[in-house]
Every structure is written in structure tokens, then in C-alpha cells.
Amino acid sequence: MPPRQIHTLHRPAKMPTDAPDLLFVHGAYMDSRCWDIHFLPYFTALGYNCHALDLSAHGLSEGKDEADRFGIDDYTADLRQVIASLPGDIVLIGHSMGCSVIERALERTTARAAVLMAPVPPTGTWGSIMRLALRHPEMFSEITRLSHHGELSPTSLSLMRDIYFSPVTMPEELLDFAHLIQPEPVRAISDMLVVGLRLHRPRPQIPVMVIGGERDAVFPPFATSHTALRWNARETCIPDCGHMLMLEHQWRAAADAVARWLQTTVRRHSPARSSGSVAEA
């Protein structure tokens, strides 16, 4: 089967530097645009070439007519395809499900470093789903209405705030992000339930940062710590922040933490960049 057409945003650095390129991987129910609101402008201003892909059946990538056949392995193939198209060493930055895609890609692909934001824990999503379903019995029906039919209501906005954002977020503020929400293939959701079955797969010895939100209701700090232990990674917790680190009121605190880590851990030891340019897909 030929490779799918994977759409990739390219935002060039605002100044020439020897920094490695950054490749951002979105989470479930989202696409690359979630990075383009705050994170891509922030990091291009620091001298990073930034790329953000749409996984299959998301955003402008192919596959929406057969979306439910795509799982984490398919997304991993998407990521490897994009990595192969970029020059030099890449730093991978993922959010939530996107972290699972990165971790699986790193079983067979290397990178300069990786940043895992609000990652799916090594044990999978069972615990999170059960905890949230007990607290919010309407969760599944409201997420389906919102992601599949675009039906916004006071109930769905309050639910989004309670699950994905910090308490300081007003439900009406989430109207600005409603256009980002889209269906997630059932197979991908199912794959995340059992991600823990791959605990003993090989992992490269690269620098890894794990970052989470203090008020994350999806993957609380204790779950984030499990991922950090697995990777022997630097762990950072952003105060008063929820699950959507790159869209929260506290997004800059999260971006600043990643930037400091990149500066001290990656850029300080980066080899000189090779010449060449990357065209936007």
C-alpha cells in the first residue's frame, strides 16, 4: 500500500540558528492547528524550525473516508514518514495520544530528543477512563456529540473545561477552540487502552522531558510520573494547569519550561546544522 499523504505545517525560524528542527505531534480529537495558536509562534521566535503533522484522518491528511481503520501503528507510520522527509536531527514533541505515537516510533527510529506533554501512562488509559466516567457519566455522549456532530451546548463546554482545562478557564472561552475538535478513530482509542502491553519494547538512550499539568484530570501528576520513570526523564509539573498544556492560560509557563530544557539539554550539545530547506507539505 502506498504511503498516505500526510499534511505537515512548516513554520520557519524567525532567525538563523544551529537549533534542531522541532516536530510536533497532536493528540486525540485534534490536529496540527492546536500547536499553531501558541507553541509554533513561540518556538519559531526562538530560532527553531517547526513542523506539525496531521495524523491520518485528521486535519488535511488523507484517510477520513476510512478513519476507523487507523490505530497507533498507522499514526506511527505517519510520523516515521515525516521524520524521514526532514533533514538532520529532530526533536519530537507530542501531546497525550501523540506521546504514544512518539514512544512507539522510537522503538525503531531515533531522534535528537523528545518532549512528552501530558503523556498516556505506560499502563494505558483504562484507569483514566474509569475515573472520568464515574465523575462525569455524560462524558461519552457529550464527546460524541461534540466531536462527530459539532454540537455545542453549555453542558459540553462545561464538560470540556472540567476534563481538559484548568478551573480558571471559563466554558465560553472554549468556543475559540471548538473548530479544532474532530472525531477520533475507534481503533486508536482502543489501542490506547492496552498501550501497556508494549512496556518492554526497546527504547533509545536519548534525552527525554516529561511535562504535565498540576490540575490535569485526564492524566494527573502521579500518572505522568510513571512515564518519567520509564524513560528516566526530567519531569516538570506546571502549576494550576490542566491537560491541554499548549492551549491553557498557562501555556507560556509550559512553553518556557520546554524552551529551557531544550537550551540546556539539546542546543548546548547540538552539532552544526546542515544546509537545506524543507518545503511545506
Secondary structure, 3 states (H helix, E strand, C coil): CCCCCCCEEEECCCCCCCCCEEEEECCCCCCCHHHHCCHHHHHHHCCCCEEEECCCCCCCCCCHHHHHHCCHHHHHHHHHHHHHHCCCCEEEEEECHHHHHHHHHCCCCCCCEEEEECCCCCCCCHHHHHHHHHHCCCHHHHHHHHHHHCCCCHHHHHHHHHHHCCCCCCHHHHHHHHHHCCCCCHHHHHHHHCHHHHCCCCCCCCCEEEEEECCCCCCCHHHHHHHHHHHCCEEEEECCCCCCCCCCCCHHHHHHHHHHHHHHHHHHHCCCCCCCCCCCC
